[in-house]
């Protein structure tokens, strides 16, 4: 978990999966290029990263932010 306004650099060689709890509030880049919107505000998403690109998927079995 990262506090608001934080930054994190992830190094990987083949693939990385990042669970984003609030897709609308996250700015993510791959090799310095912004990925664009990851999803709506308050929605969890899994971002799958590879050296050649990325895929955004709904977080299966996750609870939406702010909902019990």
PDB file of N, H, CA, C and O in Angstrom:
ATOM      1  N   UNK A   1       0.854  -1.178   0.000  1.00  0.00           N
ATOM      2  CA  UNK A   1       0.000   0.000   0.000  1.00  0.00           C
ATOM      3  C   UNK A   1       0.890   1.228   0.000  1.00  0.00           C
ATOM      4  O   UNK A   1       1.883   1.315   0.722  1.00  0.00           O
ATOM      5  N   UNK A   2       0.495   2.167  -0.836  1.00  0.00           N
ATOM      6  H   UNK A   2      -0.312   2.096  -1.422  1.00  0.00           H
ATOM      7  CA  UNK A   2       1.234   3.415  -0.933  1.00  0.00           C
ATOM      8  C   UNK A   2       0.336   4.575  -0.548  1.00  0.00           C
ATOM      9  O   UNK A   2      -0.822   4.623  -0.962  1.00  0.00           O
ATOM     10  N   UNK A   3       0.845   5.505   0.232  1.00  0.00           N
ATOM     11  H   UNK A   3       1.786   5.466   0.568  1.00  0.00           H
ATOM     12  CA  UNK A   3       0.066   6.698   0.553  1.00  0.00           C
ATOM     13  C   UNK A   3      -0.103   7.588  -0.674  1.00  0.00           C
ATOM     14  O   UNK A   3       0.695   7.523  -1.609  1.00  0.00           O
ATOM     15  N   UNK A   4      -1.126   8.404  -0.667  1.00  0.00           N
ATOM     16  H   UNK A   4      -1.774   8.457   0.092  1.00  0.00           H
ATOM     17  CA  UNK A   4      -1.383   9.346  -1.764  1.00  0.00           C
ATOM     18  C   UNK A   4      -0.143  10.197  -2.016  1.00  0.00           C
ATOM     19  O   UNK A   4       0.526  10.630  -1.078  1.00  0.00           O
ATOM     20  N   UNK A   5       0.153  10.428  -3.277  1.00  0.00           N
ATOM     21  H   UNK A   5      -0.390  10.077  -4.039  1.00  0.00           H
ATOM     22  CA  UNK A   5       1.299  11.248  -3.660  1.00  0.00           C
ATOM     23  C   UNK A   5       2.615  10.499  -3.705  1.00  0.00           C
ATOM     24  O   UNK A   5       3.647  11.090  -4.022  1.00  0.00           O
ATOM     25  N   UNK A   6       2.601   9.199  -3.392  1.00  0.00           N
ATOM     26  H   UNK A   6       1.762   8.720  -3.135  1.00  0.00           H
ATOM     27  CA  UNK A   6       3.819   8.394  -3.403  1.00  0.00           C
ATOM     28  C   UNK A   6       4.134   7.889  -4.804  1.00  0.00           C
ATOM     29  O   UNK A   6       3.282   7.895  -5.692  1.00  0.00           O
ATOM     30  N   UNK A   7       5.365   7.457  -4.979  1.00  0.00           N
ATOM     31  H   UNK A   7       6.057   7.452  -4.258  1.00  0.00           H
ATOM     32  CA  UNK A   7       5.789   6.860  -6.240  1.00  0.00           C
ATOM     33  C   UNK A   7       6.512   5.553  -5.928  1.00  0.00           C
ATOM     34  O   UNK A   7       7.153   5.419  -4.886  1.00  0.00           O
ATOM     35  N   UNK A   8       6.401   4.598  -6.837  1.00  0.00           N
ATOM     36  H   UNK A   8       5.880   4.707  -7.684  1.00  0.00           H
ATOM     37  CA  UNK A   8       7.054   3.309  -6.684  1.00  0.00           C
ATOM     38  C   UNK A   8       7.538   2.859  -8.045  1.00  0.00           C
ATOM     39  O   UNK A   8       6.788   2.899  -9.020  1.00  0.00           O
ATOM     40  N   UNK A   9       8.789   2.429  -8.116  1.00  0.00           N
ATOM     41  H   UNK A   9       9.398   2.396  -7.324  1.00  0.00           H
ATOM     42  CA  UNK A   9       9.334   1.890  -9.358  1.00  0.00           C
ATOM     43  C   UNK A   9       9.443   0.384  -9.208  1.00  0.00           C
ATOM     44  O   UNK A   9      10.005  -0.110  -8.231  1.00  0.00           O
ATOM     45  N   UNK A  10       8.902  -0.350 -10.181  1.00  0.00           N
ATOM     46  H   UNK A  10       8.445   0.051 -10.975  1.00  0.00           H
ATOM     47  CA  UNK A  10       8.914  -1.810 -10.152  1.00  0.00           C
ATOM     48  C   UNK A  10       9.805  -2.296 -11.279  1.00  0.00           C
ATOM     49  O   UNK A  10       9.609  -1.925 -12.436  1.00  0.00           O
ATOM     50  N   UNK A  11      10.777  -3.120 -10.947  1.00  0.00           N
ATOM     51  H   UNK A  11      10.936  -3.421 -10.007  1.00  0.00           H
ATOM     52  CA  UNK A  11      11.635  -3.704 -11.966  1.00  0.00           C
ATOM     53  C   UNK A  11      11.215  -5.154 -12.177  1.00  0.00           C
ATOM     54  O   UNK A  11      10.981  -5.882 -11.212  1.00  0.00           O
ATOM     55  N   UNK A  12      11.121  -5.573 -13.437  1.00  0.00           N
ATOM     56  H   UNK A  12      11.311  -4.982 -14.220  1.00  0.00           H
ATOM     57  CA  UNK A  12      10.767  -6.949 -13.757  1.00  0.00           C
ATOM     58  C   UNK A  12      11.395  -7.309 -15.096  1.00  0.00           C
ATOM     59  O   UNK A  12      11.746  -6.431 -15.884  1.00  0.00           O
ATOM     60  N   UNK A  13      11.533  -8.613 -15.350  1.00  0.00           N
ATOM     61  H   UNK A  13      11.248  -9.326 -14.710  1.00  0.00           H
ATOM     62  CA  UNK A  13      12.126  -9.028 -16.620  1.00  0.00           C
ATOM     63  C   UNK A  13      11.090  -9.637 -17.561  1.00  0.00           C
ATOM     64  O   UNK A  13      11.155  -9.408 -18.769  1.00  0.00           O
ATOM     65  N   UNK A  14      10.139 -10.407 -17.038  1.00  0.00           N
ATOM     66  H   UNK A  14      10.087 -10.593 -16.057  1.00  0.00           H
ATOM     67  CA  UNK A  14       9.147 -11.059 -17.893  1.00  0.00           C
ATOM     68  C   UNK A  14       7.753 -10.484 -17.718  1.00  0.00           C
ATOM     69  O   UNK A  14       7.115 -10.066 -18.685  1.00  0.00           O
ATOM     70  N   UNK A  15       7.284 -10.468 -16.475  1.00  0.00           N
ATOM     71  H   UNK A  15       7.802 -10.809 -15.690  1.00  0.00           H
ATOM     72  CA  UNK A  15       5.909 -10.024 -16.217  1.00  0.00           C
ATOM     73  C   UNK A  15       5.784  -9.568 -14.775  1.00  0.00           C
ATOM     74  O   UNK A  15       6.453 -10.084 -13.880  1.00  0.00           O
ATOM     75  N   UNK A  16       4.913  -8.589 -14.568  1.00  0.00           N
ATOM     76  H   UNK A  16       4.370  -8.169 -15.295  1.00  0.00           H
ATOM     77  CA  UNK A  16       4.564  -8.139 -13.224  1.00  0.00           C
ATOM     78  C   UNK A  16       3.059  -7.933 -13.182  1.00  0.00           C
ATOM     79  O   UNK A  16       2.455  -7.489 -14.159  1.00  0.00           O
ATOM     80  N   UNK A  17       2.459  -8.258 -12.048  1.00  0.00           N
ATOM     81  H   UNK A  17       2.949  -8.619 -11.254  1.00  0.00           H
ATOM     82  CA  UNK A  17       1.036  -7.998 -11.834  1.00  0.00           C
ATOM     83  C   UNK A  17       0.916  -7.069 -10.637  1.00  0.00           C
ATOM     84  O   UNK A  17       1.466  -7.331  -9.568  1.00  0.00           O
ATOM     85  N   UNK A  18       0.184  -5.975 -10.837  1.00  0.00           N
ATOM     86  H   UNK A  18      -0.263  -5.761 -11.706  1.00  0.00           H
ATOM     87  CA  UNK A  18       0.020  -4.967  -9.793  1.00  0.00           C
ATOM     88  C   UNK A  18      -1.469  -4.826  -9.497  1.00  0.00           C
ATOM     89  O   UNK A  18      -2.262  -4.554 -10.397  1.00  0.00           O
ATOM     90  N   UNK A  19      -1.844  -5.012  -8.241  1.00  0.00           N
ATOM     91  H   UNK A  19      -1.199  -5.234  -7.509  1.00  0.00           H
ATOM     92  CA  UNK A  19      -3.224  -4.802  -7.819  1.00  0.00           C
ATOM     93  C   UNK A  19      -3.380  -3.337  -7.444  1.00  0.00           C
ATOM     94  O   UNK A  19      -2.695  -2.831  -6.555  1.00  0.00           O
ATOM     95  N   UNK A  20      -4.288  -2.671  -8.133  1.00  0.00           N
ATOM     96  H   UNK A  20      -4.844  -3.082  -8.855  1.00  0.00           H
ATOM     97  CA  UNK A  20      -4.561  -1.252  -7.895  1.00  0.00           C
ATOM     98  C   UNK A  20      -5.932  -1.163  -7.235  1.00  0.00           C
ATOM     99  O   UNK A  20      -6.930  -1.584  -7.821  1.00  0.00           O
ATOM    100  N   UNK A  21      -5.991  -0.620  -6.023  1.00  0.00           N
ATOM    101  H   UNK A  21      -5.180  -0.279  -5.547  1.00  0.00           H
ATOM    102  CA  UNK A  21      -7.236  -0.577  -5.273  1.00  0.00           C
ATOM    103  C   UNK A  21      -8.187   0.517  -5.716  1.00  0.00           C
ATOM    104  O   UNK A  21      -9.397   0.386  -5.531  1.00  0.00           O
ATOM    105  N   UNK A  22      -7.679   1.582  -6.291  1.00  0.00           N
ATOM    106  H   UNK A  22      -6.696   1.688  -6.441  1.00  0.00           H
ATOM    107  CA  UNK A  22      -8.510   2.695  -6.738  1.00  0.00           C
ATOM    108  C   UNK A  22      -8.003   3.135  -8.110  1.00  0.00           C
ATOM    109  O   UNK A  22      -7.235   4.091  -8.226  1.00  0.00           O
ATOM    110  N   UNK A  23      -8.444   2.427  -9.141  1.00  0.00           N
ATOM    111  H   UNK A  23      -9.068   1.651  -9.048  1.00  0.00           H
ATOM    112  CA  UNK A  23      -7.898   2.603 -10.489  1.00  0.00           C
ATOM    113  C   UNK A  23      -8.004   4.031 -11.010  1.00  0.00           C
ATOM    114  O   UNK A  23      -7.142   4.473 -11.769  1.00  0.00           O
ATOM    115  N   UNK A  24      -9.030   4.748 -10.620  1.00  0.00           N
ATOM    116  H   UNK A  24      -9.730   4.389 -10.003  1.00  0.00           H
ATOM    117  CA  UNK A  24      -9.214   6.104 -11.102  1.00  0.00           C
ATOM    118  C   UNK A  24      -8.281   7.119 -10.485  1.00  0.00           C
ATOM    119  O   UNK A  24      -8.185   8.246 -10.968  1.00  0.00           O
ATOM    120  N   UNK A  25      -7.589   6.735  -9.418  1.00  0.00           N
ATOM    121  H   UNK A  25      -7.667   5.819  -9.025  1.00  0.00           H
ATOM    122  CA  UNK A  25      -6.716   7.670  -8.716  1.00  0.00           C
ATOM    123  C   UNK A  25      -5.236   7.386  -8.933  1.00  0.00           C
ATOM    124  O   UNK A  25      -4.388   8.025  -8.310  1.00  0.00           O
ATOM    125  N   UNK A  26      -4.912   6.434  -9.807  1.00  0.00           N
ATOM    126  H   UNK A  26      -5.601   5.915 -10.313  1.00  0.00           H
ATOM    127  CA  UNK A  26      -3.524   6.024  -9.996  1.00  0.00           C
ATOM    128  C   UNK A  26      -3.039   6.429 -11.380  1.00  0.00           C
ATOM    129  O   UNK A  26      -3.729   6.223 -12.379  1.00  0.00           O
ATOM    130  N   UNK A  27      -1.844   7.006 -11.427  1.00  0.00           N
ATOM    131  H   UNK A  27      -1.283   7.173 -10.616  1.00  0.00           H
ATOM    132  CA  UNK A  27      -1.154   7.282 -12.681  1.00  0.00           C
ATOM    133  C   UNK A  27      -0.011   6.282 -12.776  1.00  0.00           C
ATOM    134  O   UNK A  27       0.846   6.222 -11.893  1.00  0.00           O
ATOM    135  N   UNK A  28       0.001   5.494 -13.850  1.00  0.00           N
ATOM    136  H   UNK A  28      -0.695   5.542 -14.567  1.00  0.00           H
ATOM    137  CA  UNK A  28       1.025   4.483 -14.020  1.00  0.00           C
ATOM    138  C   UNK A  28       1.678   4.654 -15.383  1.00  0.00           C
ATOM    139  O   UNK A  28       1.024   5.031 -16.356  1.00  0.00           O
ATOM    140  N   UNK A  29       2.988   4.369 -15.440  1.00  0.00           N
ATOM    141  H   UNK A  29       3.519   4.063 -14.650  1.00  0.00           H
ATOM    142  CA  UNK A  29       3.725   4.466 -16.699  1.00  0.00           C
ATOM    143  C   UNK A  29       4.548   3.196 -16.889  1.00  0.00           C
ATOM    144  O   UNK A  29       4.948   2.552 -15.920  1.00  0.00           O
ATOM    145  N   UNK A  30       4.792   2.850 -18.133  1.00  0.00           N
ATOM    146  H   UNK A  30       4.467   3.373 -18.920  1.00  0.00           H
ATOM    147  CA  UNK A  30       5.651   1.721 -18.495  1.00  0.00           C
ATOM    148  C   UNK A  30       6.766   2.270 -19.362  1.00  0.00           C
ATOM    149  O   UNK A  30       6.514   2.822 -20.433  1.00  0.00           O
ATOM    150  N   UNK A  31       7.997   2.119 -18.903  1.00  0.00           N
ATOM    151  H   UNK A  31       8.201   1.670 -18.033  1.00  0.00           H
ATOM    152  CA  UNK A  31       9.166   2.693 -19.603  1.00  0.00           C
ATOM    153  C   UNK A  31       8.993   4.185 -19.856  1.00  0.00           C
ATOM    154  O   UNK A  31       9.358   4.691 -20.917  1.00  0.00           O
ATOM    155  N   UNK A  32       8.433   4.885 -18.874  1.00  0.00           N
ATOM    156  H   UNK A  32       8.136   4.474 -18.012  1.00  0.00           H
ATOM    157  CA  UNK A  32       8.277   6.328 -18.967  1.00  0.00           C
ATOM    158  C   UNK A  32       7.077   6.809 -19.760  1.00  0.00           C
ATOM    159  O   UNK A  32       6.843   8.014 -19.855  1.00  0.00           O
ATOM    160  N   UNK A  33       6.306   5.880 -20.337  1.00  0.00           N
ATOM    161  H   UNK A  33       6.496   4.901 -20.260  1.00  0.00           H
ATOM    162  CA  UNK A  33       5.133   6.258 -21.130  1.00  0.00           C
ATOM    163  C   UNK A  33       3.871   6.028 -20.309  1.00  0.00           C
ATOM    164  O   UNK A  33       3.632   4.907 -19.862  1.00  0.00           O
ATOM    165  N   UNK A  34       3.058   7.062 -20.101  1.00  0.00           N
ATOM    166  H   UNK A  34       3.253   7.973 -20.464  1.00  0.00           H
ATOM    167  CA  UNK A  34       1.825   6.913 -19.312  1.00  0.00           C
ATOM    168  C   UNK A  34       0.908   5.844 -19.908  1.00  0.00           C
ATOM    169  O   UNK A  34       0.767   5.748 -21.128  1.00  0.00           O
ATOM    170  N   UNK A  35       0.289   5.048 -19.045  1.00  0.00           N
ATOM    171  H   UNK A  35       0.403   5.126 -18.055  1.00  0.00           H
ATOM    172  CA  UNK A  35      -0.622   3.997 -19.491  1.00  0.00           C
ATOM    173  C   UNK A  35      -2.037   4.506 -19.724  1.00  0.00           C
ATOM    174  O   UNK A  35      -2.850   3.814 -20.338  1.00  0.00           O
ATOM    175  N   UNK A  36      -2.339   5.696 -19.246  1.00  0.00           N
ATOM    176  H   UNK A  36      -1.679   6.258 -18.748  1.00  0.00           H
ATOM    177  CA  UNK A  36      -3.691   6.223 -19.408  1.00  0.00           C
ATOM    178  C   UNK A  36      -4.600   5.714 -18.304  1.00  0.00           C
ATOM    179  O   UNK A  36      -4.122   5.138 -17.327  1.00  0.00           O
ATOM    180  N   UNK A  37      -5.899   5.916 -18.446  1.00  0.00           N
ATOM    181  H   UNK A  37      -6.287   6.384 -19.240  1.00  0.00           H
ATOM    182  CA  UNK A  37      -6.840   5.519 -17.398  1.00  0.00           C
ATOM    183  C   UNK A  37      -6.804   4.013 -17.153  1.00  0.00           C
ATOM    184  O   UNK A  37      -6.818   3.221 -18.095  1.00  0.00           O
ATOM    185  N   UNK A  38      -6.757   3.629 -15.885  1.00  0.00           N
ATOM    186  H   UNK A  38      -6.745   4.272 -15.119  1.00  0.00           H
ATOM    187  CA  UNK A  38      -6.749   2.212 -15.508  1.00  0.00           C
ATOM    188  C   UNK A  38      -8.144   1.713 -15.179  1.00  0.00           C
ATOM    189  O   UNK A  38      -8.377   0.505 -15.132  1.00  0.00           O
ATOM    190  N   UNK A  39      -9.067   2.624 -14.951  1.00  0.00           N
ATOM    191  H   UNK A  39      -8.878   3.605 -14.988  1.00  0.00           H
ATOM    192  CA  UNK A  39     -10.432   2.255 -14.621  1.00  0.00           C
ATOM    193  C   UNK A  39     -11.111   3.388 -13.895  1.00  0.00           C
ATOM    194  O   UNK A  39     -10.507   4.438 -13.674  1.00  0.00           O
ATOM    195  N   UNK A  40     -12.364   3.190 -13.519  1.00  0.00           N
ATOM    196  H   UNK A  40     -12.855   2.338 -13.699  1.00  0.00           H
ATOM    197  CA  UNK A  40     -13.106   4.246 -12.830  1.00  0.00           C
ATOM    198  C   UNK A  40     -12.680   4.415 -11.374  1.00  0.00           C
ATOM    199  O   UNK A  40     -12.110   3.511 -10.762  1.00  0.00           O
ATOM    200  N   UNK A  41     -12.969   5.576 -10.850  1.00  0.00           N
ATOM    201  H   UNK A  41     -13.432   6.309 -11.347  1.00  0.00           H
ATOM    202  CA  UNK A  41     -12.687   5.911  -9.452  1.00  0.00           C
ATOM    203  C   UNK A  41     -13.309   4.860  -8.533  1.00  0.00           C
ATOM    204  O   UNK A  41     -14.468   4.483  -8.704  1.00  0.00           O
ATOM    205  N   UNK A  42     -12.533   4.396  -7.564  1.00  0.00           N
ATOM    206  H   UNK A  42     -11.591   4.702  -7.426  1.00  0.00           H
ATOM    207  CA  UNK A  42     -13.033   3.460  -6.560  1.00  0.00           C
ATOM    208  C   UNK A  42     -13.077   2.007  -6.996  1.00  0.00           C
ATOM    209  O   UNK A  42     -13.543   1.160  -6.235  1.00  0.00           O
ATOM    210  N   UNK A  43     -12.610   1.693  -8.187  1.00  0.00           N
ATOM    211  H   UNK A  43     -12.231   2.382  -8.805  1.00  0.00           H
ATOM    212  CA  UNK A  43     -12.653   0.313  -8.684  1.00  0.00           C
ATOM    213  C   UNK A  43     -11.271  -0.321  -8.622  1.00  0.00           C
ATOM    214  O   UNK A  43     -10.273   0.309  -8.971  1.00  0.00           O
ATOM    215  N   UNK A  44     -11.219  -1.557  -8.181  1.00  0.00           N
ATOM    216  H   UNK A  44     -12.030  -2.069  -7.898  1.00  0.00           H
ATOM    217  CA  UNK A  44      -9.971  -2.310  -8.128  1.00  0.00           C
ATOM    218  C   UNK A  44      -9.675  -2.900  -9.501  1.00  0.00           C
ATOM    219  O   UNK A  44     -10.585  -3.337 -10.206  1.00  0.00           O
ATOM    220  N   UNK A  45      -8.410  -2.910  -9.873  1.00  0.00           N
ATOM    221  H   UNK A  45      -7.671  -2.554  -9.300  1.00  0.00           H
ATOM    222  CA  UNK A  45      -7.975  -3.481 -11.142  1.00  0.00           C
ATOM    223  C   UNK A  45      -6.636  -4.185 -10.950  1.00  0.00           C
ATOM    224  O   UNK A  45      -5.862  -3.832 -10.060  1.00  0.00           O
ATOM    225  N   UNK A  46      -6.372  -5.172 -11.782  1.00  0.00           N
ATOM    226  H   UNK A  46      -7.001  -5.459 -12.504  1.00  0.00           H
ATOM    227  CA  UNK A  46      -5.066  -5.809 -11.852  1.00  0.00           C
ATOM    228  C   UNK A  46      -4.422  -5.348 -13.151  1.00  0.00           C
ATOM    229  O   UNK A  46      -5.004  -5.488 -14.226  1.00  0.00           O
ATOM    230  N   UNK A  47      -3.233  -4.803 -13.048  1.00  0.00           N
ATOM    231  H   UNK A  47      -2.759  -4.689 -12.174  1.00  0.00           H
ATOM    232  CA  UNK A  47      -2.494  -4.359 -14.223  1.00  0.00           C
ATOM    233  C   UNK A  47      -1.379  -5.375 -14.458  1.00  0.00           C
ATOM    234  O   UNK A  47      -0.506  -5.565 -13.610  1.00  0.00           O
ATOM    235  N   UNK A  48      -1.422  -6.021 -15.614  1.00  0.00           N
ATOM    236  H   UNK A  48      -2.131  -5.868 -16.302  1.00  0.00           H
ATOM    237  CA  UNK A  48      -0.405  -7.001 -15.994  1.00  0.00           C
ATOM    238  C   UNK A  48       0.585  -6.307 -16.931  1.00  0.00           C
ATOM    239  O   UNK A  48       0.208  -5.829 -18.001  1.00  0.00           O
ATOM    240  N   UNK A  49       1.839  -6.257 -16.522  1.00  0.00           N
ATOM    241  H   UNK A  49       2.145  -6.645 -15.652  1.00  0.00           H
ATOM    242  CA  UNK A  49       2.880  -5.572 -17.267  1.00  0.00           C
ATOM    243  C   UNK A  49       3.854  -6.574 -17.873  1.00  0.00           C
ATOM    244  O   UNK A  49       4.238  -7.545 -17.220  1.00  0.00           O
ATOM    245  N   UNK A  50       4.253  -6.341 -19.118  1.00  0.00           N
ATOM    246  H   UNK A  50       3.942  -5.552 -19.648  1.00  0.00           H
ATOM    247  CA  UNK A  50       5.316  -7.100 -19.767  1.00  0.00           C
ATOM    248  C   UNK A  50       6.253  -6.089 -20.416  1.00  0.00           C
ATOM    249  O   UNK A  50       5.894  -4.917 -20.536  1.00  0.00           O
ATOM    250  N   UNK A  51       7.425  -6.502 -20.830  1.00  0.00           N
ATOM    251  H   UNK A  51       7.716  -7.453 -20.732  1.00  0.00           H
ATOM    252  CA  UNK A  51       8.328  -5.550 -21.490  1.00  0.00           C
ATOM    253  C   UNK A  51       7.737  -4.931 -22.760  1.00  0.00           C
ATOM    254  O   UNK A  51       8.173  -3.860 -23.182  1.00  0.00           O
ATOM    255  N   UNK A  52       6.750  -5.593 -23.373  1.00  0.00           N
ATOM    256  H   UNK A  52       6.396  -6.463 -23.030  1.00  0.00           H
ATOM    257  CA  UNK A  52       6.196  -5.088 -24.630  1.00  0.00           C
ATOM    258  C   UNK A  52       4.848  -4.389 -24.486  1.00  0.00           C
ATOM    259  O   UNK A  52       4.340  -3.841 -25.464  1.00  0.00           O
ATOM    260  N   UNK A  53       4.251  -4.393 -23.284  1.00  0.00           N
ATOM    261  H   UNK A  53       4.663  -4.838 -22.489  1.00  0.00           H
ATOM    262  CA  UNK A  53       2.960  -3.741 -23.132  1.00  0.00           C
ATOM    263  C   UNK A  53       2.288  -4.056 -21.812  1.00  0.00           C
ATOM    264  O   UNK A  53       2.929  -4.493 -20.856  1.00  0.00           O
ATOM    265  N   UNK A  54       0.971  -3.822 -21.776  1.00  0.00           N
ATOM    266  H   UNK A  54       0.451  -3.466 -22.553  1.00  0.00           H
ATOM    267  CA  UNK A  54       0.229  -4.021 -20.544  1.00  0.00           C
ATOM    268  C   UNK A  54      -1.208  -4.400 -20.859  1.00  0.00           C
ATOM    269  O   UNK A  54      -1.687  -4.223 -21.979  1.00  0.00           O
ATOM    270  N   UNK A  55      -1.886  -4.930 -19.836  1.00  0.00           N
ATOM    271  H   UNK A  55      -1.496  -5.074 -18.927  1.00  0.00           H
ATOM    272  CA  UNK A  55      -3.302  -5.282 -19.923  1.00  0.00           C
ATOM    273  C   UNK A  55      -3.934  -4.946 -18.585  1.00  0.00           C
ATOM    274  O   UNK A  55      -3.368  -5.262 -17.539  1.00  0.00           O
ATOM    275  N   UNK A  56      -5.096  -4.312 -18.602  1.00  0.00           N
ATOM    276  H   UNK A  56      -5.556  -4.055 -19.453  1.00  0.00           H
ATOM    277  CA  UNK A  56      -5.822  -3.983 -17.375  1.00  0.00           C
ATOM    278  C   UNK A  56      -7.033  -4.898 -17.284  1.00  0.00           C
ATOM    279  O   UNK A  56      -7.833  -4.976 -18.216  1.00  0.00           O
ATOM    280  N   UNK A  57      -7.166  -5.596 -16.148  1.00  0.00           N
ATOM    281  H   UNK A  57      -6.516  -5.533 -15.391  1.00  0.00           H
ATOM    282  CA  UNK A  57      -8.278  -6.520 -15.929  1.00  0.00           C
ATOM    283  C   UNK A  57      -8.984  -6.161 -14.627  1.00  0.00           C
ATOM    284  O   UNK A  57      -8.377  -5.599 -13.715  1.00  0.00           O
ATOM    285  N   UNK A  58     -10.257  -6.489 -14.549  1.00  0.00           N
ATOM    286  H   UNK A  58     -10.750  -6.945 -15.290  1.00  0.00           H
ATOM    287  CA  UNK A  58     -10.979  -6.317 -13.288  1.00  0.00           C
ATOM    288  C   UNK A  58     -10.339  -7.232 -12.260  1.00  0.00           C
ATOM    289  O   UNK A  58      -9.918  -8.340 -12.593  1.00  0.00           O
ATOM    290  N   UNK A  59     -10.264  -6.789 -11.036  1.00  0.00           N
ATOM    291  H   UNK A  59     -10.606  -5.889 -10.765  1.00  0.00           H
ATOM    292  CA  UNK A  59      -9.692  -7.587  -9.955  1.00  0.00           C
ATOM    293  C   UNK A  59     -10.727  -8.602  -9.503  1.00  0.00           C
ATOM    294  O   UNK A  59     -11.682  -8.240  -8.816  1.00  0.00           O
ATOM    295  N   UNK A  60     -10.561  -9.842  -9.865  1.00  0.00           N
ATOM    296  H   UNK A  60      -9.785 -10.136 -10.423  1.00  0.00           H
ATOM    297  CA  UNK A  60     -11.500 -10.910  -9.557  1.00  0.00           C
ATOM    298  C   UNK A  60     -11.535 -11.152  -8.060  1.00  0.00           C
ATOM    299  O   UNK A  60     -10.497 -11.324  -7.422  1.00  0.00           O
ATOM    300  N   UNK A  61     -12.740 -11.163  -7.506  1.00  0.00           N
ATOM    301  H   UNK A  61     -13.584 -11.022  -8.025  1.00  0.00           H
ATOM    302  CA  UNK A  61     -12.927 -11.454  -6.092  1.00  0.00           C
ATOM    303  C   UNK A  61     -12.550 -10.326  -5.155  1.00  0.00           C
ATOM    304  O   UNK A  61     -12.560 -10.513  -3.939  1.00  0.00           O
ATOM    305  N   UNK A  62     -12.221  -9.171  -5.682  1.00  0.00           N
ATOM    306  H   UNK A  62     -12.213  -9.020  -6.671  1.00  0.00           H
ATOM    307  CA  UNK A  62     -11.855  -8.047  -4.820  1.00  0.00           C
ATOM    308  C   UNK A  62     -13.083  -7.235  -4.459  1.00  0.00           C
ATOM    309  O   UNK A  62     -14.066  -7.209  -5.199  1.00  0.00           O
ATOM    310  N   UNK A  63     -13.016  -6.586  -3.335  1.00  0.00           N
ATOM    311  H   UNK A  63     -12.217  -6.608  -2.734  1.00  0.00           H
ATOM    312  CA  UNK A  63     -14.084  -5.668  -2.949  1.00  0.00           C
ATOM    313  C   UNK A  63     -13.734  -4.304  -3.483  1.00  0.00           C
ATOM    314  O   UNK A  63     -12.565  -3.921  -3.519  1.00  0.00           O
ATOM    315  N   UNK A  64     -14.743  -3.572  -3.896  1.00  0.00           N
ATOM    316  H   UNK A  64     -15.693  -3.883  -3.867  1.00  0.00           H
ATOM    317  CA  UNK A  64     -14.511  -2.217  -4.387  1.00  0.00           C
ATOM    318  C   UNK A  64     -14.152  -1.314  -3.214  1.00  0.00           C
ATOM    319  O   UNK A  64     -14.619  -1.531  -2.096  1.00  0.00           O
ATOM    320  N   UNK A  65     -13.331  -0.311  -3.461  1.00  0.00           N
ATOM    321  H   UNK A  65     -12.951  -0.134  -4.369  1.00  0.00           H
ATOM    322  CA  UNK A  65     -12.917   0.616  -2.420  1.00  0.00           C
ATOM    323  C   UNK A  65     -14.125   1.309  -1.803  1.00  0.00           C
ATOM    324  O   UNK A  65     -15.015   1.784  -2.509  1.00  0.00           O
ATOM    325  N   UNK A  66     -14.140   1.358  -0.498  1.00  0.00           N
ATOM    326  H   UNK A  66     -13.417   0.972   0.076  1.00  0.00           H
ATOM    327  CA  UNK A  66     -15.209   2.050   0.219  1.00  0.00           C
ATOM    328  C   UNK A  66     -16.455   1.228   0.409  1.00  0.00           C
ATOM    329  O   UNK A  66     -17.393   1.701   1.050  1.00  0.00           O
ATOM    330  N   UNK A  67     -16.517   0.006  -0.121  1.00  0.00           N
ATOM    331  H   UNK A  67     -15.755  -0.378  -0.643  1.00  0.00           H
ATOM    332  CA  UNK A  67     -17.672  -0.867   0.067  1.00  0.00           C
ATOM    333  C   UNK A  67     -17.272  -2.051   0.920  1.00  0.00           C
ATOM    334  O   UNK A  67     -16.253  -2.687   0.648  1.00  0.00           O
ATOM    335  N   UNK A  68     -18.046  -2.365   1.945  1.00  0.00           N
ATOM    336  H   UNK A  68     -18.873  -1.849   2.166  1.00  0.00           H
ATOM    337  CA  UNK A  68     -17.699  -3.496   2.820  1.00  0.00           C
ATOM    338  C   UNK A  68     -17.868  -4.822   2.096  1.00  0.00           C
ATOM    339  O   UNK A  68     -17.622  -5.879   2.678  1.00  0.00           O
TER     340      UNK A  68
END
